[in-house]
Amino acid sequence: MFNDIYNHFNVSKKVQYSVDLYNDFILQLGGKRFGNGVFNG
């Protein structure tokens, strides 16, 4: 699911999933900027 964000913005990194998707999102995408600030995690 979150890998779609990386794919859309042509980032080669992949999100590592656990049983807590909210925590995965915050720890791995939080604070990142994509598309010159179009998406801010």
VENFENTA-V106512 format. One record per helix or strand of 3 or more residues. SS is the DSSP state (H for helix, E for strand). FROM is the first residue (numbers start at 1). TO is the last residue. If there is no record, write none. Layout:
# VENFENTA-V106512
((SS/FROM/TO) (SS/FROM/TO))
This chain:
# VENFENTA-V106512
((H/3/8) (H/21/29))
